[in-house]
Amino acid sequence: MVRYAFFPGCVSRGGAPELYQSTIAVAGRIGIELEEIEGWSCTGSGALQESNPLLGDTLNARNFALAQQTGLPIMTICSTCQGVMAQAKVKLENEEYRAQINALLAEEGLEYTGGIQIKHMLWVMVEDIGLEHIKSLAVRSLDGVFLAPFYGCYIVRPSAALEYDEHPQRKVALELVIEALGATAVDNEGKTRDLGADAMVTPCPLCHLNLDGFQSKAARQVGRQINVPILHLPQLIGAALGMDAPTLGLNRHIVSSFDVALKMGIRV
């Protein structure tokens, strides 16, 4: 069992609550103990950092300080949160800048001392839990299921802040998880269904909202139906663990996940 200070992010507590629901359902089963960070706030989602970098970094330093009170590293379930927090962490390693921000945090009795570890759930599964352990827990084989991985922007760049040199497997972590569960990763430049994908899998709820919510508009643009189900990462894991559709929140998607759920052997 590995323990993490849990940073769920705004979207999993608002626009995509099925991500939070499926994460909680899956985490304990695969050996992740979560302690949600009490009083966490939005990371700024990148937009705030462009308009007010000091405020964005202060919000992230506050989250880091709250996490440090638990004595645990942070686990995220949002690629955007991961990327924004990783970049803020790098900036806050500058002691002079960190002191400037800690002066603001002092009003709340908080201080960030630097060096916090931040990991997306995808990386936790590959680096801490291990693919073999996840594979051993699977009660359903996803053989014959074709899934297109979609990482999202913030979990792949800037690679230095995300420590890709130290952890090169992060470049293919989603494919590794898909293949470990017996499914086939459909890897192509556009990650589209034209190469036979039954669904897409993403570790980013913001990407999920866009990929799931704008397919009807995209279909009108290309003049044909698309209808690609978009799965959250823990929903994929939960499918292999034998969980049913209500537990994983598969009924909350805009594009129906019914067909791919049946193909994965999920009770709907």
N, C-alpha and C positions, 0 to 999 in steps of 0.2 A: 504494500500500500504506500503510495506517495501522497504527500499532503501539499496543498496549494491554497494561497489566498485567491479567491475567485473573483475575477472582474468580468461580469456578464456583459457589460456594455448596454447602451440605451436601446438598440434595436431589438435585442433579445428580450427586453423587458417592455417593449412597446409594439413595434410593427411586425415582429416575427417571434411571438411568444412561444411558438412550437420549438424554436431552437433552445430556449432556456429549459423548457419541459423535457425535451429529449436528452439534453446534456445531463440534467439531474438524474434521469432514469438510467443513463448509461454509465456515468462516472463511477459509482460505487461498484458496479458489476465488473468493471475492468481494472479496478484497483486504484482509483483516484479519490482521495478524500478532500472535499472542498469546504473551505470556510469563507463564505462571501464577505467581501470587504464592507464593513458597516460605514455607511455615509459616503460611498463612492460617488463621483460625478463624471460627467461626460469628458472625453479626452479632447473634444473640439473637432474631431473627425477630419482634420486637415484643413478645413475651411477657416476655422478660427485662427490657426497658426499663420495663415496668409494675411489676415487682417490685423491681428493683434498677437504677435509671437510671445510677448511677455505674459499675457493672460493665459494663452494656451499652455505654456510651459509651467505656469503656476498651478493650473488645474491638474496637470499630470504629476507635478511634484507633490501636490496634496494627496493624490491617490497613492503615490509611492510611499509617502510618510504613513498613511493609514495602513498600508500593507505591511510596512516594517514593524508596526505595533503588534502584528500577529506573529512575527518571526518567520514568516513563510515567503517563498517566492510567489510571483503572480502568475496565474493562468488566465488567458483570455480565450474567448470563443469567436472573436471577430478579427478578420484580417486587417481591417481598417484601424481598429483599436491597437492591434499589435504593432502595426507600422508607425502610427503616431506616437505611441508610448516609447518605442525603441529609439526613435529620433530624439524625443525629449530627453531620454536617459543619457544619450551621448552628449547633448548640450549641457546637461546638468552635472557632468563629470568635471566641468570647469568650476573650481572651488569658489572663485570670485562671483561668478554668475549664480551659483547655487546659494551663496550667502545672501545675495540680493533677493532671491526668491524666498529663502527661509525667513527673511525679515518680514515678508508679507504673510507667511504662514504662521508666524509667531502669534498673531492676533487670535488664532484658533488653538494655540498651544501645540502646534505641530512643527516638526523638523524632519527634513529628508537628508540623510547622511551619505547618500550615494551608494552605488553598487547593487541596486536591486536587480534581481533576475526576473525576466518577463518571458513567458513561453506560451505560444498558442497551443490549444489542446491537440492539434495535429502533431506538433513537435513532441509534446509530452508522450503521446502514444508511441511514436517511433523511438524516441531517445530514452524515455524513462520506463514506460510499461513494456515495450518491446513487441515486435510484430509476431514473434512466435507465441508469446503469451496470449495476445489477442486472438490469434488463430486457434489456440487451444480452447478458448472459451466459446467459439462459434458453434452453434447447434444447427445452423442452416448453411448449406453450401450455396454460394452465389454463382456457381458455375453456369455459364451461358448468359449471364447478365453483362451487358456492355455499358460502361459508364465513362462519361467524358469529364475529366477533372478541370475545374475552373478555380484558380487560386485567388484571383483578385489582385489589384495593383499593389496594395500596401504591404503585402506579405512577401513580395519578391524584390522590392526595391525601396530605398537604396540598400543594396546587399551588404554593405559594410556595417551599417547600423543593425541589420538583422543577423549578423554573425554567420554569413554563408560560407566564408572561408574556413571558419572553425567547424562548421557543421554542413559539409557539402551535401549530405543526404536530404537537407531541407528543400533542395531544388526539385526533388522528385518524391517528396514525402507522401503526397496525396496518391500518386500512382502506386507507391509501395503499400499503402493501406488497402487500396482497392484490390490489388493483386493478392495480398495476404488473405483476404476474405474469399478468394476464389473467383471474383469477378474479373472481367477484362477491361483494362484501361484503354479507352479509345483516344489515342494521342495524335493530334493534328494541329496545324497552325491556328485554325479558327475554332477548334473544339466544337464542331457542329454535329448535328444528327445525321448529316448526309453520309457519314462513314459508319452508320449503324448503331449509334448510341441509343440505349433505351432511356437514359436520363443523364443529367449533369449532376455533379456533386461539387459543392463549394464550401470552404471554411469561412465564408464571409456573408453575414446576413444582409449587408447593404447590397452586395452583388445579387443575393437571392431575391431581394425585393425587386430589383430592376429586371433580372432575367425572368422571374416568374410573372411580374406585373405588366411588362411591356411587350409580351409576345404577340398579343392581338394587333398592336400597332406595327410591330415588326412584320407580321404576316401580311398586313395591307401593303407595306412598302415593297415586299418581294413578290406579292401576288400569289401566295400559296399558304397553306396551313403549315404551322411549325409544331406546336403541341409537344414540346420537350419538357417533361417533369424536371423540377429542380429540387434536389435533395440537400438538406443540411448534412454536414459531416457526421454528427452523432446519430442522425436518422439511419445512415448507412450502417454504422456500427450496431445500432440497435436491431436492425433487420437481421444481421448475422447472429445476434445473440438470442433471437427467437421472440422478440417483443412484437406486440400487435400494433396496428395502425393508430388506434386512439392514444396509446401510451406515447407514441412517437410524434403525435400531432400531424400525421400525414393528411388529415381531412381539412387542414387549414390552408392548403396551397391553392393558388388561383388556377394554375394548370393542373389538371387531375393527375394524381399519382397512382390511380387505381390499377392501371395495367402493369406498371413496373412493380407495384407492391405484390400483385399476384405472381409475377414472374420470380420475385425474390422469396415467394412462399409466405408472405405476410398475411395474417388473418385480418381482413378489413371489415 
